[in-house]
Amino acid sequence: MTKESISNHLLELRTRLLKVISLFGILVIVGIPFASEIYSFVAAPLISLLPDGSSMIATEVASPFMAPIKLVIYIALLFSMPWLFYQSWIFISPGLYKNEKRFTAPLMLSTIILFFSGISFAFFIVCPIIFKFFIGMAPDSIQVMTDINQYLSFIFKLVFAFGIAFEIPIATILIVNSGLASKASLIKARPYLVVLFLVIGMLLTPPDIFSQLFLAIPMWILFEIGIIFSKNK
């Protein structure tokens, strides 16, 4: 590969990254006027479960102003991901054979669908279950009043972890179909992978066993789905 060719690839990569950053910036600018409404929607799973007399609190002076804006940035980042996947596809597609393109295009669509499926699963199913359990386990002498920054950190870390974890079927199919590992070897390594999923759940989720299991168990199930749909090699 010549220096000119490398330079052209780097310029193309820069163009693709700038397009992703531009969309991210536009989403942030558009979302800021609606920051309060977005925050109310995201906070709803916890607020609906708080006991009477409890509410969200702000322990820092700037938190009431900064927390909704920070949430808009988080949301813009999440919704920029499909555009990032698409730009990645455009960047690598010229180097693919025709049959590889036919395989990669559905894979790219599946990647986007699974990513948002993971986010939706975490937000609409996992979060309410976890919040209900934690609030229900609080002693009567403790009044549950969660700091808004801590809540946003908790929920964003959880939903992003689930979004990434739901890509496991795609990763499994790519590993098998590309020849990096055989289907039989992955099946043989299943016990070690289950332990790995538990470790990943521990690292990517808040430090409680329920969040970790809620992530590790779907990862295991998604791995099995990937095994089913991958080719025998």
MDAnalysis code that builds the backbone (N, CA, C; Angstrom):
import MDAnalysis as mda
import numpy as np

u = mda.Universe.empty(699, n_residues=233, atom_resindex=np.repeat(np.arange(233), 3), trajectory=True)
u.add_TopologyAttr("name", ["N", "CA", "C"] * 233)
u.add_TopologyAttr("resid", np.arange(1, 234))
u.add_TopologyAttr("resname", ["MET", "THR", "LYS", "GLU", "SER", "ILE", "SER", "ASN", "HIS", "LEU", "LEU", "GLU", "LEU", "ARG", "THR", "ARG", "LEU", "LEU", "LYS", "VAL", "ILE", "SER", "LEU", "PHE", "GLY", "ILE", "LEU", "VAL", "ILE", "VAL", "GLY", "ILE", "PRO", "PHE", "ALA", "SER", "GLU", "ILE", "TYR", "SER", "PHE", "VAL", "ALA", "ALA", "PRO", "LEU", "ILE", "SER", "LEU", "LEU", "PRO", "ASP", "GLY", "SER", "SER", "MET", "ILE", "ALA", "THR", "GLU", "VAL", "ALA", "SER", "PRO", "PHE", "MET", "ALA", "PRO", "ILE", "LYS", "LEU", "VAL", "ILE", "TYR", "ILE", "ALA", "LEU", "LEU", "PHE", "SER", "MET", "PRO", "TRP", "LEU", "PHE", "TYR", "GLN", "SER", "TRP", "ILE", "PHE", "ILE", "SER", "PRO", "GLY", "LEU", "TYR", "LYS", "ASN", "GLU", "LYS", "ARG", "PHE", "THR", "ALA", "PRO", "LEU", "MET", "LEU", "SER", "THR", "ILE", "ILE", "LEU", "PHE", "PHE", "SER", "GLY", "ILE", "SER", "PHE", "ALA", "PHE", "PHE", "ILE", "VAL", "CYS", "PRO", "ILE", "ILE", "PHE", "LYS", "PHE", "PHE", "ILE", "GLY", "MET", "ALA", "PRO", "ASP", "SER", "ILE", "GLN", "VAL", "MET", "THR", "ASP", "ILE", "ASN", "GLN", "TYR", "LEU", "SER", "PHE", "ILE", "PHE", "LYS", "LEU", "VAL", "PHE", "ALA", "PHE", "GLY", "ILE", "ALA", "PHE", "GLU", "ILE", "PRO", "ILE", "ALA", "THR", "ILE", "LEU", "ILE", "VAL", "ASN", "SER", "GLY", "LEU", "ALA", "SER", "LYS", "ALA", "SER", "LEU", "ILE", "LYS", "ALA", "ARG", "PRO", "TYR", "LEU", "VAL", "VAL", "LEU", "PHE", "LEU", "VAL", "ILE", "GLY", "MET", "LEU", "LEU", "THR", "PRO", "PRO", "ASP", "ILE", "PHE", "SER", "GLN", "LEU", "PHE", "LEU", "ALA", "ILE", "PRO", "MET", "TRP", "ILE", "LEU", "PHE", "GLU", "ILE", "GLY", "ILE", "ILE", "PHE", "SER", "LYS", "ASN", "LYS"])
u.atoms.positions = np.array([
    [0.852, -1.197, 0.000],
    [0.000, 0.000, 0.000],
    [0.888, 1.247, 0.000],
    [0.663, 2.158, -0.919],
    [1.480, 3.357, -1.061],
    [1.109, 4.399, 0.000],
    [2.033, 5.378, 0.162],
    [1.777, 6.463, 1.109],
    [0.538, 7.258, 0.715],
    [0.353, 7.430, -0.608],
    [-0.814, 8.165, -1.090],
    [-2.099, 7.439, -0.744],
    [-2.068, 6.099, -0.894],
    [-3.249, 5.302, -0.572],
    [-3.564, 5.381, 0.921],
    [-2.527, 5.293, 1.757],
    [-2.734, 5.397, 3.203],
    [-3.297, 6.769, 3.564],
    [-2.756, 7.805, 2.924],
    [-3.231, 9.163, 3.185],
    [-4.694, 9.321, 2.802],
    [-5.076, 8.730, 1.675],
    [-6.479, 8.806, 1.239],
    [-7.401, 8.093, 2.224],
    [-6.944, 6.944, 2.732],
    [-7.746, 6.202, 3.713],
    [-7.915, 7.010, 5.001],
    [-6.845, 7.669, 5.439],
    [-6.911, 8.473, 6.656],
    [-7.837, 9.675, 6.472],
    [-7.785, 10.277, 5.304],
    [-8.681, 11.401, 5.019],
    [-10.134, 10.949, 4.995],
    [-10.364, 9.776, 4.396],
    [-11.716, 9.224, 4.358],
    [-12.213, 8.915, 5.771],
    [-11.324, 8.349, 6.588],
    [-11.686, 8.040, 7.969],
    [-12.014, 9.311, 8.740],
    [-11.220, 10.356, 8.524],
    [-11.483, 11.633, 9.193],
    [-12.835, 12.201, 8.772],
    [-13.161, 12.089, 7.497],
    [-14.445, 12.588, 6.999],
    [-15.601, 11.860, 7.663],
    [-15.471, 10.539, 7.768],
    [-16.532, 9.741, 8.398],
    [-16.696, 10.108, 9.868],
    [-15.580, 10.276, 10.579],
    [-15.640, 10.630, 11.997],
    [-16.247, 12.012, 12.195],
    [-15.912, 12.948, 11.305],
    [-16.471, 14.296, 11.401],
    [-17.986, 14.278, 11.199],
    [-18.464, 13.403, 10.329],
    [-19.908, 13.293, 10.111],
    [-20.605, 12.766, 11.370],
    [-19.956, 11.812, 12.043],
    [-20.522, 11.283, 13.282],
    [-20.544, 12.365, 14.360],
    [-19.432, 13.092, 14.480],
    [-19.337, 14.161, 15.481],
    [-20.351, 15.268, 15.178],
    [-20.559, 15.559, 13.897],
    [-21.520, 16.596, 13.508],
    [-22.937, 16.213, 13.925],
    [-23.313, 14.946, 13.676],
    [-24.646, 14.501, 14.089],
    [-24.789, 14.570, 15.602],
    [-23.737, 14.152, 16.305],
    [-23.759, 14.214, 17.767],
    [-23.987, 15.650, 18.233],
    [-23.275, 16.596, 17.636],
    [-23.430, 17.991, 18.003],
    [-24.821, 18.514, 17.714],
    [-25.383, 18.133, 16.571],
    [-26.736, 18.570, 16.205],
    [-27.759, 18.028, 17.199],
    [-27.618, 16.745, 17.570],
    [-28.551, 16.144, 18.528],
    [-28.475, 16.833, 19.887],
    [-27.269, 17.209, 20.298],
    [-27.118, 17.917, 21.570],
    [-27.808, 19.275, 21.508],
    [-27.568, 20.020, 20.429],
    [-28.151, 21.357, 20.283],
    [-29.677, 21.283, 20.231],
    [-30.201, 20.316, 19.479],
    [-31.656, 20.164, 19.365],
    [-32.266, 19.706, 20.687],
    [-31.527, 18.874, 21.433],
    [-32.076, 18.304, 22.664],
    [-32.047, 19.219, 23.867],
    [-31.132, 20.183, 23.905],
    [-30.984, 21.035, 25.090],
    [-32.267, 21.788, 25.446],
    [-33.005, 22.356, 24.486],
    [-34.268, 23.037, 24.871],
    [-35.291, 22.096, 25.518],
    [-35.157, 20.807, 25.274],
    [-36.096, 19.824, 25.836],
    [-35.454, 19.013, 26.964],
    [-34.391, 19.559, 27.555],
    [-33.630, 18.816, 28.563],
    [-34.497, 18.420, 29.758],
    [-35.356, 19.319, 30.209],
    [-36.206, 19.023, 31.375],
    [-37.196, 17.902, 31.071],
    [-37.801, 17.947, 29.879],
    [-38.755, 16.895, 29.497],
    [-38.052, 15.544, 29.350],
    [-36.855, 15.556, 28.763],
    [-36.085, 14.315, 28.607],
    [-35.715, 13.748, 29.967],
    [-35.309, 14.648, 30.870],
    [-34.950, 14.181, 32.211],
    [-36.158, 13.574, 32.923],
    [-37.316, 14.218, 32.800],
    [-38.524, 13.689, 33.448],
    [-38.852, 12.291, 32.938],
    [-38.675, 12.068, 31.632],
    [-38.943, 10.753, 31.055],
    [-37.960, 9.707, 31.583],
    [-36.679, 10.058, 31.630],
    [-35.654, 9.111, 32.070],
    [-35.763, 8.834, 33.573],
    [-36.185, 9.826, 34.332],
    [-36.294, 9.655, 35.784],
    [-37.578, 8.941, 36.199],
    [-38.524, 8.806, 35.272],
    [-39.834, 8.238, 35.601],
    [-39.778, 6.842, 36.226],
    [-38.904, 5.902, 35.740],
    [-38.892, 4.570, 36.348],
    [-38.604, 4.574, 37.847],
    [-37.782, 5.526, 38.318],
    [-37.484, 5.603, 39.752],
    [-38.523, 6.425, 40.492],
    [-38.897, 7.571, 39.940],
    [-39.833, 8.458, 40.628],
    [-41.173, 7.771, 40.876],
    [-41.606, 6.952, 39.918],
    [-42.900, 6.264, 40.078],
    [-42.887, 5.248, 41.210],
    [-41.707, 4.843, 41.645],
    [-41.604, 3.831, 42.699],
    [-41.225, 4.414, 44.058],
    [-40.874, 5.697, 44.095],
    [-40.481, 6.305, 45.363],
    [-41.669, 6.382, 46.317],
    [-41.432, 6.172, 47.600],
    [-42.532, 6.287, 48.579],
    [-43.074, 7.710, 48.627],
    [-44.277, 7.866, 49.157],
    [-44.869, 9.192, 49.310],
    [-43.973, 10.058, 50.184],
    [-43.756, 11.280, 49.741],
    [-42.907, 12.193, 50.498],
    [-41.462, 12.181, 50.064],
    [-41.074, 11.211, 49.214],
    [-39.698, 11.146, 48.733],
    [-39.600, 11.776, 47.350],
    [-38.400, 12.179, 46.998],
    [-38.192, 12.782, 45.691],
    [-36.721, 12.664, 45.341],
    [-36.385, 13.031, 44.116],
    [-34.990, 13.130, 43.720],
    [-34.389, 14.373, 44.371],
    [-33.088, 14.335, 44.661],
    [-32.438, 15.475, 45.287],
    [-31.184, 15.858, 44.505],
    [-30.717, 17.079, 44.728],
    [-29.474, 17.558, 44.131],
    [-28.529, 17.940, 45.265],
    [-27.377, 17.295, 45.323],
    [-26.430, 17.552, 46.406],
    [-25.350, 18.554, 46.005],
    [-25.381, 19.011, 44.752],
    [-24.429, 20.013, 44.292],
    [-25.199, 21.230, 43.788],
    [-24.582, 22.395, 43.902],
    [-25.257, 23.637, 43.544],
    [-25.683, 23.652, 42.075],
    [-24.787, 23.197, 41.198],
    [-25.055, 23.273, 39.753],
    [-25.818, 22.067, 39.219],
    [-26.071, 21.069, 40.044],
    [-26.696, 19.833, 39.564],
    [-28.056, 20.031, 38.903],
    [-28.957, 20.856, 39.450],
    [-30.265, 21.015, 38.795],
    [-30.152, 21.533, 37.367],
    [-29.092, 22.303, 37.094],
    [-28.894, 22.824, 35.739],
    [-28.099, 21.862, 34.869],
    [-27.023, 21.271, 35.448],
    [-26.099, 20.469, 34.662],
    [-26.605, 19.051, 34.396],
    [-27.336, 18.471, 35.342],
    [-27.762, 17.073, 35.184],
    [-28.624, 16.855, 33.936],
    [-29.651, 17.681, 33.673],
    [-30.430, 17.485, 32.432],
    [-29.594, 17.667, 31.170],
    [-28.648, 18.627, 31.188],
    [-27.794, 18.830, 30.022],
    [-26.875, 17.628, 29.821],
    [-26.348, 17.125, 30.922],
    [-25.501, 15.931, 30.837],
    [-26.302, 14.759, 30.270],
    [-27.563, 14.655, 30.656],
    [-28.413, 13.583, 30.142],
    [-28.622, 13.736, 28.634],
    [-28.829, 14.960, 28.165],
    [-28.982, 15.203, 26.723],
    [-27.741, 14.727, 25.978],
    [-26.575, 14.990, 26.540],
    [-25.324, 14.546, 25.915],
    [-25.272, 13.020, 25.858],
    [-25.676, 12.363, 26.947],
    [-25.723, 10.905, 26.968],
    [-26.659, 10.367, 25.888],
    [-27.850, 10.947, 25.816],
    [-28.841, 10.496, 24.836],
    [-28.335, 10.714, 23.413],
    [-27.707, 11.876, 23.179],
    [-27.156, 12.160, 21.850],
    [-26.083, 11.143, 21.484],
    [-25.289, 10.748, 22.457],
    [-24.264, 9.738, 22.210],
    [-24.881, 8.406, 21.812],
    [-25.928, 8.004, 22.514],
    [-26.595, 6.737, 22.202],
    [-27.209, 6.755, 20.807],
    [-27.876, 7.857, 20.470],
    [-28.546, 7.927, 19.174],
    [-27.589, 8.216, 18.028],
    [-26.337, 8.537, 18.346],
    [-25.324, 8.691, 17.302],
    [-24.713, 7.351, 16.905],
    [-24.928, 6.340, 17.727],
    [-24.297, 5.047, 17.473],
    [-24.707, 4.427, 16.133],
    [-26.013, 4.434, 15.749],
    [-26.353, 3.864, 14.433],
    [-25.634, 4.574, 13.294],
    [-25.502, 5.899, 13.408],
    [-24.797, 6.665, 12.384],
    [-23.316, 6.276, 12.351],
    [-22.753, 6.003, 13.528],
    [-21.367, 5.531, 13.600],
    [-21.231, 4.172, 12.924],
    [-22.181, 3.276, 13.176],
    [-22.159, 1.960, 12.533],
    [-22.251, 2.104, 11.013],
    [-23.149, 2.993, 10.572],
    [-23.336, 3.180, 9.130],
    [-22.080, 3.761, 8.486],
    [-21.488, 4.766, 9.099],
    [-20.270, 5.369, 8.546],
    [-19.122, 4.359, 8.522],
    [-19.087, 3.483, 9.514],
    [-18.076, 2.421, 9.529],
    [-18.285, 1.482, 8.345],
    [-19.554, 1.174, 8.074],
    [-19.886, 0.307, 6.945],
    [-19.474, 0.945, 5.619],
    [-19.749, 2.241, 5.461],
    [-19.377, 2.955, 4.238],
    [-17.848, 2.962, 4.073],
    [-17.142, 3.076, 5.178],
    [-15.676, 3.158, 5.124],
    [-15.054, 1.831, 4.689],
    [-15.596, 0.715, 5.213],
    [-14.969, -0.583, 4.922],
    [-15.549, -1.250, 3.681],
    [-16.737, -0.843, 3.227],
    [-17.407, -1.545, 2.129],
    [-16.618, -1.578, 0.822],
    [-15.842, -0.523, 0.448],
    [-15.099, -0.618, -0.819],
    [-14.084, -1.755, -0.856],
    [-13.634, -2.198, 0.307],
    [-12.647, -3.272, 0.335],
    [-13.250, -4.662, 0.441],
    [-14.574, -4.750, 0.392],
    [-15.229, -6.046, 0.531],
    [-15.630, -6.606, -0.828],
    [-15.650, -7.948, -0.897],
    [-16.163, -8.612, -2.097],
    [-17.691, -8.511, -2.114],
    [-18.272, -8.785, -3.285],
    [-19.716, -8.641, -3.449],
    [-20.483, -9.544, -2.489],
    [-20.023, -10.803, -2.331],
    [-20.714, -11.717, -1.426],
    [-20.562, -11.285, 0.031],
    [-19.413, -10.655, 0.364],
    [-19.207, -10.143, 1.714],
    [-20.117, -8.959, 1.992],
    [-20.352, -8.129, 0.992],
    [-21.265, -6.999, 1.158],
    [-22.689, -7.475, 1.431],
    [-23.108, -8.533, 0.727],
    [-24.457, -9.063, 0.948],
    [-24.601, -9.595, 2.365],
    [-23.505, -10.109, 2.921],
    [-23.532, -10.636, 4.279],
    [-23.434, -9.516, 5.314],
    [-22.629, -8.489, 5.022],
    [-22.344, -7.441, 5.993],
    [-23.504, -6.475, 6.167],
    [-24.230, -6.160, 5.092],
    [-25.332, -5.202, 5.189],
    [-26.413, -5.656, 6.186],
    [-26.929, -6.901, 6.097],
    [-27.895, -7.352, 7.119],
    [-27.278, -7.390, 8.510],
    [-25.970, -7.696, 8.559],
    [-25.291, -7.745, 9.848],
    [-25.257, -6.364, 10.489],
    [-25.043, -5.344, 9.673],
    [-25.028, -3.977, 10.179],
    [-26.395, -3.579, 10.712],
    [-27.453, -3.937, 9.980],
    [-28.811, -3.640, 10.435],
    [-29.111, -4.372, 11.744],
    [-28.687, -5.628, 11.816],
    [-28.901, -6.401, 13.040],
    [-28.154, -5.786, 14.217],
    [-26.967, -5.256, 13.956],
    [-26.176, -4.617, 15.003],
    [-26.931, -3.444, 15.611],
    [-27.523, -2.612, 14.758],
    [-28.277, -1.445, 15.233],
    [-29.512, -1.872, 16.013],
    [-30.244, -2.855, 15.471],
    [-31.468, -3.324, 16.132],
    [-31.146, -3.917, 17.501],
    [-30.093, -4.735, 17.565],
    [-29.729, -5.363, 18.832],
    [-29.252, -4.334, 19.849],
    [-28.530, -3.319, 19.388],
    [-28.035, -2.285, 20.297],
    [-29.203, -1.577, 20.989],
    [-30.200, -1.159, 20.208],
    [-31.328, -0.459, 20.803],
    [-32.270, -1.412, 21.542],
    [-32.266, -2.680, 21.151],
    [-33.033, -3.676, 21.917],
    [-32.453, -3.826, 23.314],
    [-31.119, -3.840, 23.394],
    [-30.464, -3.934, 24.691],
    [-30.758, -2.731, 25.561],
    [-30.715, -1.531, 24.969],
    [-31.020, -0.307, 25.709],
    [-32.467, -0.331, 26.209],
    [-33.398, -0.726, 25.339],
    [-34.812, -0.773, 25.712],
    [-35.061, -1.806, 26.799],
    [-34.437, -2.962, 26.671],
    [-34.589, -4.019, 27.683],
    [-34.115, -3.522, 29.045],
    [-32.970, -2.835, 29.061],
    [-32.427, -2.333, 30.322],
    [-33.332, -1.273, 30.939],
    [-33.796, -0.332, 30.103],
    [-34.556, 0.803, 30.638],
    [-35.974, 0.419, 31.061],
    [-36.670, -0.367, 30.218],
    [-38.078, -0.641, 30.471],
    [-38.319, -1.880, 31.333],
    [-37.360, -2.780, 31.402],
    [-37.575, -4.027, 32.142],
    [-36.634, -4.144, 33.338],
    [-35.328, -4.046, 33.094],
    [-34.356, -4.278, 34.161],
    [-34.396, -3.178, 35.216],
    [-34.367, -1.922, 34.775],
    [-34.314, -0.812, 35.736],
    [-35.500, -0.808, 36.709],
    [-36.746, -0.908, 36.233],
    [-37.860, -0.926, 37.196],
    [-37.768, -2.073, 38.205],
    [-37.311, -3.245, 37.760],
    [-37.188, -4.378, 38.674],
    [-36.138, -4.091, 39.741],
    [-34.988, -3.576, 39.313],
    [-33.908, -3.272, 40.251],
    [-34.328, -2.181, 41.230],
    [-34.956, -1.111, 40.723],
    [-35.367, -0.007, 41.598],
    [-36.404, -0.476, 42.613],
    [-37.362, -1.276, 42.144],
    [-38.401, -1.761, 43.046],
    [-37.804, -2.623, 44.151],
    [-36.812, -3.445, 43.801],
    [-36.181, -4.307, 44.803],
    [-35.417, -3.473, 45.823],
    [-34.598, -2.529, 45.346],
    [-33.789, -1.721, 46.255],
    [-34.655, -0.876, 47.180],
    [-35.689, -0.249, 46.615],
    [-36.555, 0.586, 47.443],
    [-37.331, -0.261, 48.439],
    [-37.770, -1.431, 48.003],
    [-38.511, -2.318, 48.890],
    [-37.667, -2.869, 50.020],
    [-36.350, -2.987, 49.812],
    [-35.454, -3.523, 50.831],
    [-34.977, -2.459, 51.824],
    [-35.283, -1.192, 51.558],
    [-34.836, -0.124, 52.453],
    [-35.570, -0.217, 53.794],
    [-34.846, -0.161, 54.919],
    [-35.504, -0.183, 56.246],
    [-36.447, 1.005, 56.408],
    [-37.417, 0.857, 57.294],
    [-38.403, 1.912, 57.505],
    [-37.765, 3.205, 57.992],
    [-36.620, 3.088, 58.649],
    [-35.963, 4.279, 59.198],
    [-35.218, 5.088, 58.135],
    [-35.118, 4.539, 56.900],
    [-34.392, 5.209, 55.826],
    [-35.390, 5.770, 54.813],
    [-35.255, 7.058, 54.540],
    [-36.090, 7.688, 53.516],
    [-35.294, 7.721, 52.213],
    [-35.812, 7.069, 51.193],
    [-35.109, 6.951, 49.917],
    [-35.225, 8.256, 49.142],
    [-34.083, 8.927, 48.935],
    [-34.034, 10.177, 48.167],
    [-32.735, 10.158, 47.374],
    [-32.820, 9.813, 46.105],
    [-31.639, 9.572, 45.274],
    [-31.118, 10.870, 44.664],
    [-29.791, 11.041, 44.678],
    [-29.166, 12.193, 44.036],
    [-29.295, 12.064, 42.517],
    [-29.604, 13.149, 41.834],
    [-29.871, 13.090, 40.398],
    [-28.624, 12.688, 39.592],
    [-27.455, 13.143, 40.001],
    [-26.230, 12.766, 39.290],
    [-25.926, 11.286, 39.458],
    [-26.122, 10.777, 40.675],
    [-25.886, 9.362, 40.918],
    [-26.869, 8.506, 40.126],
    [-28.098, 8.967, 40.033],
    [-29.109, 8.226, 39.270],
    [-28.744, 8.164, 37.800],
    [-28.355, 9.297, 37.227],
    [-28.003, 9.331, 35.806],
    [-26.790, 8.450, 35.532],
    [-25.803, 8.494, 36.416],
    [-24.619, 7.656, 36.252],
    [-24.996, 6.180, 36.290],
    [-25.868, 5.822, 37.221],
    [-26.310, 4.430, 37.362],
    [-27.048, 3.956, 36.116],
    [-28.035, 4.740, 35.678],
    [-28.901, 4.278, 34.601],
    [-28.173, 4.286, 33.260],
    [-27.319, 5.286, 33.026],
    [-26.611, 5.334, 31.747],
    [-25.608, 4.189, 31.649],
    [-24.893, 3.930, 32.730],
    [-23.939, 2.828, 32.735],
    [-24.643, 1.507, 32.463],
    [-25.827, 1.346, 33.037],
    [-26.580, 0.100, 32.877],
    [-27.085, -0.071, 31.448],
    [-27.732, 0.967, 30.902],
    [-28.322, 0.816, 29.566],
    [-27.235, 0.693, 28.497],
    [-26.134, 1.393, 28.652],
    [-25.056, 1.288, 27.664],
    [-24.432, -0.104, 27.715],
    [-24.267, -0.648, 28.918],
    [-23.725, -2.000, 29.058],
    [-24.627, -3.021, 28.375],
    [-25.945, -2.868, 28.517],
    [-26.875, -3.783, 27.872],
    [-26.862, -3.604, 26.355],
    [-26.728, -2.365, 25.890],
    [-26.649, -2.135, 24.455],
    [-25.459, -2.848, 23.832],
    [-24.317, -2.776, 24.492],
    [-23.118, -3.460, 24.004],
    [-23.259, -4.971, 24.136],
    [-23.801, -5.419, 25.271],
    [-23.926, -6.859, 25.515],
    [-24.831, -7.537, 24.497],
    [-25.838, -6.824, 24.008],
    [-26.765, -7.416, 23.040],
    [-26.135, -7.603, 21.658],
    [-24.882, -7.170, 21.504],
    [-24.161, -7.405, 20.251],
    [-23.484, -8.780, 20.232],
    [-23.607, -9.541, 21.301],
    [-22.922, -10.831, 21.394],
    [-23.290, -11.788, 20.261],
    [-24.577, -11.900, 19.848],
    [-24.868, -12.806, 18.717],
    [-24.090, -12.433, 17.465],
    [-23.975, -11.116, 17.191],
    [-23.232, -10.660, 16.019],
    [-21.769, -11.038, 16.148],
    [-21.194, -10.797, 17.338],
    [-19.787, -11.126, 17.556],
    [-19.549, -12.628, 17.402],
    [-20.462, -13.437, 17.920],
    [-20.324, -14.893, 17.832],
    [-20.381, -15.358, 16.378],
    [-21.327, -14.839, 15.628],
    [-21.457, -15.207, 14.207],
    [-20.205, -14.808, 13.432],
    [-19.681, -13.608, 13.682],
    [-18.480, -13.144, 12.988],
    [-17.274, -14.009, 13.325],
    [-17.137, -14.386, 14.588],
    [-15.994, -15.214, 15.010],
    [-16.015, -16.563, 14.307],
    [-17.203, -17.171, 14.238],
    [-17.312, -18.497, 13.614],
    [-17.187, -18.399, 12.101],
    [-17.926, -17.477, 11.493],
    [-17.955, -17.396, 10.030],
    [-16.634, -16.901, 9.438],
    [-15.861, -16.153, 10.227],
    [-14.566, -15.679, 9.740],
    [-13.459, -16.704, 9.950],
    [-13.752, -17.762, 10.693],
    [-12.765, -18.804, 10.919],
    [-11.852, -18.568, 12.102],
    [-12.104, -17.537, 12.897],
    [-11.265, -17.294, 14.076],
    [-11.417, -18.406, 15.107],
    [-12.605, -18.987, 15.170],
    [-12.852, -20.122, 16.069],
    [-13.987, -20.945, 15.479],
    [-13.958, -22.223, 15.743],
    [-15.009, -23.092, 15.228],
    [-16.202, -23.086, 16.180],
    [-17.333, -23.500, 15.641],
    [-18.538, -23.596, 16.453],
    [-18.341, -24.590, 17.593],
    [-17.672, -25.691, 17.294],
    [-17.440, -26.724, 18.311],
    [-16.552, -26.207, 19.435],
    [-15.527, -25.420, 19.082],
    [-14.613, -24.913, 20.114],
    [-15.308, -23.918, 21.027],
    [-16.220, -23.115, 20.467],
    [-16.960, -22.175, 21.300],
    [-17.911, -22.922, 22.240],
    [-18.525, -23.964, 21.734],
    [-19.409, -24.763, 22.585],
    [-18.604, -25.420, 23.706],
    [-17.420, -25.888, 23.374],
    [-16.556, -26.509, 24.378],
    [-16.112, -25.499, 25.428],
    [-15.941, -24.248, 25.008],
    [-15.483, -23.195, 25.923],
    [-16.626, -22.548, 26.692],
    [-17.838, -23.053, 26.550],
    [-19.012, -22.433, 27.161],
    [-18.856, -22.177, 28.667],
    [-18.378, -23.140, 29.482],
    [-18.259, -22.867, 30.930],
    [-17.359, -21.669, 31.235],
    [-16.264, -21.544, 30.478],
    [-15.354, -20.419, 30.699],
    [-15.993, -19.101, 30.259],
    [-16.771, -19.167, 29.185],
    [-17.439, -17.962, 28.693],
    [-18.509, -17.488, 29.673],
    [-19.188, -18.429, 30.324],
    [-20.196, -18.049, 31.316],
    [-19.532, -17.292, 32.467],
    [-18.370, -17.789, 32.895],
    [-17.613, -17.083, 33.939],
    [-17.197, -15.699, 33.443],
    [-16.782, -15.628, 32.181],
    [-16.403, -14.339, 31.590],
    [-17.585, -13.376, 31.569],
    [-18.768, -13.879, 31.241],
    [-19.964, -13.031, 31.225],
    [-20.249, -12.477, 32.627],
    [-20.047, -13.298, 33.641],
    [-20.255, -12.840, 35.018],
    [-19.252, -11.746, 35.380],
    [-18.015, -11.918, 34.935],
    [-16.983, -10.909, 35.206],
    [-17.312, -9.599, 34.482],
    [-17.736, -9.725, 33.209],
    [-18.105, -8.539, 32.441],
    [-19.298, -7.835, 33.091],
    [-20.270, -8.628, 33.551],
    [-21.412, -8.050, 34.251],
    [-20.984, -7.295, 35.490],
    [-19.978, -7.822, 36.184],
    [-19.458, -7.166, 37.389],
    [-18.767, -5.850, 37.046],
    [-18.053, -5.825, 35.898],
    [-17.276, -4.644, 35.530],
    [-18.126, -3.542, 34.901],
    [-19.165, -3.930, 34.156],
    [-19.919, -2.960, 33.378],
    [-21.162, -2.423, 34.073],
    [-21.617, -3.087, 35.116],
    [-22.841, -2.650, 35.778],
    [-22.514, -2.077, 37.156],
    [-23.480, -1.388, 37.758],
    [-23.287, -0.904, 39.128],
    [-22.977, -2.067, 40.070],
    [-22.313, -1.781, 41.195],
    [-21.812, -2.855, 42.068],
    [-22.879, -3.531, 42.915],
    [-23.791, -4.225, 42.268],
    [-24.754, -5.043, 42.996],
    [-24.990, -6.308, 42.191],
    [-25.236, -7.391, 42.876],
    [-25.321, -8.713, 42.259],
    [-26.498, -8.809, 41.289],
    [-27.582, -8.071, 41.538],
    [-28.770, -8.173, 40.694],
    [-28.521, -7.562, 39.313],
    [-27.892, -6.389, 39.293],
    [-27.557, -5.777, 37.998],
    [-26.613, -6.670, 37.216],
    [-25.648, -7.268, 37.925],
    [-24.664, -8.125, 37.269],
    [-25.323, -9.354, 36.657],
    [-26.252, -9.975, 37.399],
    [-26.943, -11.158, 36.876],
    [-27.891, -10.793, 35.741],
    [-28.545, -9.638, 35.849],
    [-29.446, -9.199, 34.791],
    [-28.698, -8.967, 33.484],
    [-27.396, -8.680, 33.569],
    [-26.590, -8.515, 32.360],
    [-25.964, -9.835, 31.936],
    [-25.420, -10.595, 32.891],
    [-24.691, -11.819, 32.564],
    [-25.602, -12.888, 31.959],
    [-26.805, -13.041, 32.490],
    [-27.707, -14.090, 31.996],
    [-28.156, -13.809, 30.555],
    [-28.601, -12.573, 30.214],
    [-28.906, -12.309, 28.799],
    [-27.695, -12.488, 27.886],
    [-26.492, -12.158, 28.366],
    [-25.294, -12.359, 27.558],
    [-25.127, -13.840, 27.222],
    [-25.371, -14.696, 28.193],
    [-25.267, -16.143, 27.972],
    [-26.322, -16.580, 26.942],
    [-27.558, -16.114, 27.116],
    [-28.631, -16.482, 26.186],
    [-28.315, -15.997, 24.773],
    [-27.818, -14.769, 24.663],
    [-27.487, -14.204, 23.353],
    [-26.320, -14.946, 22.710],
    [-25.387, -15.394, 23.524],
    [-24.286, -16.217, 23.002],
    [-24.834, -17.500, 22.389],
    [-25.774, -18.142, 23.066],
    [-26.370, -19.373, 22.554],
    [-27.123, -19.105, 21.247],
    [-27.780, -17.948, 21.156],
    [-28.470, -17.579, 19.909],
    [-27.458, -17.419, 18.784],
    [-26.323, -16.771, 19.087],
    [-25.268, -16.617, 18.091],
    [-24.721, -17.951, 17.616],
    [-24.584, -18.888, 18.532],
    [-24.117, -20.237, 18.177],
    [-25.108, -20.906, 17.230],
    [-26.383, -20.763, 17.513],
    [-27.417, -21.398, 16.693],
    [-27.372, -20.892, 15.251],
    [-27.175, -19.578, 15.085],
    [-27.249, -18.976, 13.753],
    [-25.895, -18.942, 13.019],
    [-24.819, -19.313, 13.693],
    [-23.525, -19.327, 13.019],
    [-23.377, -20.609, 12.206],
    [-22.494, -20.550, 11.229],
    [-22.293, -21.699, 10.333],
    [-21.420, -22.748, 11.001],
    [-21.644, -23.997, 10.626],
    [-20.800, -25.079, 11.117],
    [-19.456, -25.066, 10.375],
    [-18.371, -24.994, 11.144],
    [-17.046, -24.995, 10.516],
    [-16.115, -25.846, 11.353],
])
